[in-house]
Amino acid sequence: MIRRSVTALAFGLTLLSAPVLAKDKKPAAPAAPVAPAMSAVVNADPAVDPENVLVLDLSNGGRVLIRLMPNWAPTHVDRIKTLTREGFYNGVVFHRVIDGFMAQTGDPTGTGQGGSKLPDLKAEFNYMPHVRGTVSMARTNDPDTANSQFFIVFYPRFALDHRYTNFGRVIAGMDQVDAIQRGEPPANPTKVVQASLMSEGKAPPPVAMPVITPAISADMLTKSKSN
C-alpha cells in the first residue's frame, strides 16, 4: 500500500516537470456541488433551537413537541412555521386517524379537502425514514401539492420514504398522539387547541372540562318535596 502511494506521487511530479504535457492538458471540469449531509438523529431537548420546535396543545389535555428539521425540508418547515404564527392551526381537528398508521390534521374544513390560501409546495422528498413519531406532509397523487396538512406516524412506515416530505419528529408527548381519537373522520375528533413555536413561550390554554351533574335519587326528591 505504501509503495503504491509513493509511485503515484512520483508520477504526478513527473507530469508537473513536463511543461508540454501541462500545457496540453485540458482544464479540469468544475466539481459538482456536494449536497449537505443529513442525519436522521434529532435533538430531543426543546431548549435547543426553540425556534424550530412546534408545540401542539390538544383538546385531550396533552402537549406534543415536534422538532422541525429545516435541513431536511426547508420550504416545508418555513410553511409550517408561517401558518403556526398566523394561528392557522388553532381549532383544527385531526380529521383522519388510522389505528396503527397515522393521525392527519391541518385542514380547517375538517374534510381532508382544504388547505391554506398559500400556494402548494414543491416536494422536498428526502431519505429520512418514516419512523414512529415522524411528521410528514400530506398531499394528493401529485407530488407537488403539499400545502398545510400533515400527519404523525404511529408506527414505522418505510413505504412512505421518498414519497412524502418528512420534515420533523415528535420529541415529547407521543403518548398524547397515541390518545388521538381514531376514525375517518372520528365521531368525536381530537382538536389542536393551540399551535405555537417553543420560542414564543405560550402557556397551554385551559381545556374545557365536562360538566358533571350529580345524580339525584328518587328518595332525595321525595324528601325535598316533603320539606
C-alpha positions as CSV (number, residue, x, y, z in Angstrom):
1,M,0.0,0.0,0.0
2,I,2.8,2.5,0.8
3,R,4.7,1.6,-2.4
4,R,1.6,2.3,-4.5
5,S,1.1,5.8,-2.9
6,V,4.8,6.7,-3.5
7,T,4.6,5.6,-7.1
8,A,1.6,7.7,-7.8
9,L,3.2,10.7,-6.2
10,A,6.4,10.3,-8.3
11,F,4.3,10.0,-11.4
12,G,2.5,13.2,-10.5
13,L,5.8,15.0,-10.1
14,T,7.0,13.8,-13.5
15,L,3.9,15.4,-15.1
16,L,4.4,18.6,-13.4
17,S,8.0,18.8,-14.6
18,A,7.0,18.5,-18.2
19,P,5.6,21.9,-19.4
20,V,4.4,20.5,-22.7
21,L,2.1,18.0,-21.0
22,A,0.9,20.6,-18.6
23,K,0.1,23.0,-21.4
24,D,-1.7,20.4,-23.5
25,K,-3.7,19.1,-20.5
26,K,-7.4,20.2,-20.6
27,P,-8.6,22.2,-17.6
28,A,-10.5,20.0,-15.1
29,A,-14.3,20.4,-15.1
30,P,-15.6,22.2,-12.0
31,A,-16.5,19.9,-9.2
32,A,-20.3,19.3,-8.7
33,P,-21.6,20.9,-5.5
34,V,-21.8,18.3,-2.7
35,A,-25.2,18.1,-1.0
36,P,-25.0,18.8,2.7
37,A,-25.1,15.6,4.7
38,M,-28.3,14.9,6.6
39,S,-28.7,12.9,9.8
40,A,-31.7,11.0,11.0
41,V,-30.8,11.9,14.5
42,V,-32.9,14.8,16.0
43,N,-32.2,16.8,19.2
44,A,-34.8,15.9,21.8
45,D,-34.0,18.9,24.0
46,P,-36.7,21.6,23.4
47,A,-34.4,24.2,24.9
48,V,-32.1,23.8,22.0
49,D,-33.1,25.9,18.9
50,P,-36.7,26.6,20.3
51,E,-37.5,28.4,17.0
52,N,-37.7,25.0,15.4
53,V,-39.8,23.2,18.0
54,L,-43.5,23.1,17.1
55,V,-45.9,22.9,20.1
56,L,-49.3,21.3,19.7
57,D,-51.7,21.7,22.7
58,L,-54.5,19.2,22.1
59,S,-58.1,19.0,23.3
60,N,-57.3,15.8,25.2
61,G,-55.2,17.9,27.5
62,G,-51.9,16.8,26.1
63,R,-49.0,18.8,24.8
64,V,-46.9,17.5,21.9
65,L,-43.5,18.8,20.9
66,I,-42.2,18.4,17.4
67,R,-38.6,19.0,16.3
68,L,-38.8,20.8,12.9
69,M,-35.8,19.9,10.6
70,P,-35.1,22.7,8.1
71,N,-32.1,20.8,6.8
72,W,-34.4,18.0,5.7
73,A,-37.1,20.2,4.1
74,P,-36.5,24.0,4.4
75,T,-39.5,25.2,2.4
76,H,-42.0,22.9,4.2
77,V,-40.6,23.8,7.6
78,D,-41.0,27.5,6.7
79,R,-44.6,26.9,5.7
80,I,-45.5,25.2,8.9
81,K,-43.9,28.0,10.9
82,T,-45.6,30.7,8.9
83,L,-49.0,29.1,9.4
84,T,-48.4,28.5,13.0
85,R,-47.5,32.1,13.7
86,E,-50.7,33.1,11.9
87,G,-52.8,30.9,14.2
88,F,-53.9,28.8,11.2
89,Y,-53.9,25.5,13.1
90,N,-55.7,26.7,16.2
91,G,-59.0,24.8,16.4
92,V,-58.2,22.4,13.6
93,V,-59.2,18.8,14.1
94,F,-57.4,15.5,13.4
95,H,-59.8,14.5,10.6
96,R,-58.2,11.2,9.5
97,V,-56.8,8.9,12.1
98,I,-56.0,5.3,11.2
99,D,-55.1,3.0,14.0
100,G,-51.6,1.5,13.6
101,F,-50.8,4.1,10.9
102,M,-51.1,7.8,11.4
103,A,-53.0,10.9,12.6
104,Q,-53.6,13.6,10.0
105,T,-54.6,17.3,10.6
106,G,-54.1,20.7,9.1
107,D,-57.4,21.1,7.2
108,P,-59.5,24.0,8.5
109,T,-62.6,22.4,6.8
110,G,-62.1,19.1,8.6
111,T,-62.9,17.2,5.4
112,G,-59.4,16.5,4.1
113,Q,-60.0,18.6,1.0
114,G,-59.0,22.0,2.4
115,G,-55.8,23.9,3.0
116,S,-54.4,27.4,3.4
117,K,-54.6,30.3,0.9
118,L,-50.9,30.0,0.2
119,P,-49.7,28.2,-2.9
120,D,-48.9,24.5,-2.9
121,L,-45.3,23.5,-2.3
122,K,-42.8,21.7,-4.5
123,A,-41.9,18.3,-3.0
124,E,-38.8,18.0,-0.9
125,F,-38.6,14.2,-0.7
126,N,-35.6,13.1,1.3
127,Y,-34.1,9.8,2.6
128,M,-35.2,10.3,6.2
129,P,-37.1,7.2,7.4
130,H,-40.7,7.4,8.5
131,V,-40.2,6.0,12.0
132,R,-42.6,6.2,14.9
133,G,-43.3,9.9,15.6
134,T,-42.3,11.1,12.1
135,V,-44.2,14.2,11.0
136,S,-44.7,14.4,7.2
137,M,-46.7,16.5,4.7
138,A,-49.9,15.1,3.3
139,R,-50.6,15.6,-0.5
140,T,-52.7,14.3,-3.4
141,N,-51.4,12.0,-6.1
142,D,-49.4,14.9,-7.5
143,P,-46.1,15.2,-5.6
144,D,-46.1,19.0,-5.6
145,T,-49.5,19.5,-3.8
146,A,-48.5,19.7,-0.1
147,N,-50.0,22.8,1.5
148,S,-50.9,22.8,5.1
149,Q,-52.0,19.3,6.1
150,F,-49.5,17.0,7.8
151,F,-49.6,13.6,9.6
152,I,-47.9,12.0,12.5
153,V,-46.9,8.3,12.2
154,F,-47.8,5.9,14.9
155,Y,-45.5,3.1,13.8
156,P,-42.7,2.9,11.2
157,R,-43.9,3.1,7.6
158,F,-40.9,2.9,5.4
159,A,-43.0,2.6,2.3
160,L,-43.6,6.4,2.7
161,D,-39.9,7.2,2.4
162,H,-39.0,9.2,-0.7
163,R,-42.7,9.7,-1.5
164,Y,-43.8,12.2,1.2
165,T,-41.9,15.1,2.6
166,N,-40.6,14.2,6.0
167,F,-39.9,17.4,7.9
168,G,-39.8,16.6,11.6
169,R,-40.3,14.2,14.5
170,V,-42.1,14.2,17.8
171,I,-39.7,14.7,20.7
172,A,-42.2,14.7,23.6
173,G,-45.8,13.8,24.1
174,M,-46.0,10.8,21.8
175,D,-48.4,9.2,24.3
176,Q,-50.7,12.1,23.7
177,V,-50.5,11.4,20.0
178,D,-51.4,7.8,20.7
179,A,-54.5,9.1,22.5
180,I,-55.9,10.9,19.5
181,Q,-59.4,9.7,18.6
182,R,-59.5,7.3,15.7
183,G,-61.8,7.5,12.7
184,E,-62.1,8.7,9.1
185,P,-63.4,11.1,10.3
186,P,-63.6,10.4,14.1
187,A,-67.0,10.7,15.7
188,N,-65.5,13.0,18.4
189,P,-62.3,14.3,16.8
190,T,-59.3,15.4,18.8
191,K,-58.5,19.1,18.1
192,V,-55.4,21.2,18.0
193,V,-56.5,23.9,20.6
194,Q,-53.3,25.9,20.1
195,A,-50.3,25.5,17.9
196,S,-47.2,27.6,18.6
197,L,-43.4,27.7,18.4
198,M,-41.4,27.0,21.6
199,S,-39.6,30.3,21.1
200,E,-43.0,32.1,21.6
201,G,-43.2,30.7,25.2
202,K,-47.0,30.3,25.1
203,A,-48.6,28.5,28.0
204,P,-51.0,25.7,27.4
205,P,-54.6,27.0,27.0
206,P,-57.2,25.9,29.6
207,V,-59.0,22.8,28.4
208,A,-62.8,22.8,29.0
209,M,-63.7,20.0,31.4
210,P,-67.1,18.2,31.0
211,V,-69.8,19.4,33.4
212,I,-70.7,16.5,35.7
213,T,-74.3,16.7,37.1
214,P,-74.6,14.9,40.4
215,A,-77.1,12.1,40.4
216,I,-80.3,12.7,42.4
217,S,-82.2,9.7,43.7
218,A,-86.0,9.5,43.9
219,D,-85.7,9.4,47.7
220,M,-83.9,12.7,47.7
221,L,-86.6,14.3,45.5
222,T,-89.3,13.0,47.8
223,K,-87.6,14.4,50.9
224,S,-87.1,17.7,49.1
225,K,-90.8,18.0,48.3
226,S,-91.9,17.0,51.8
227,N,-89.8,19.8,53.3
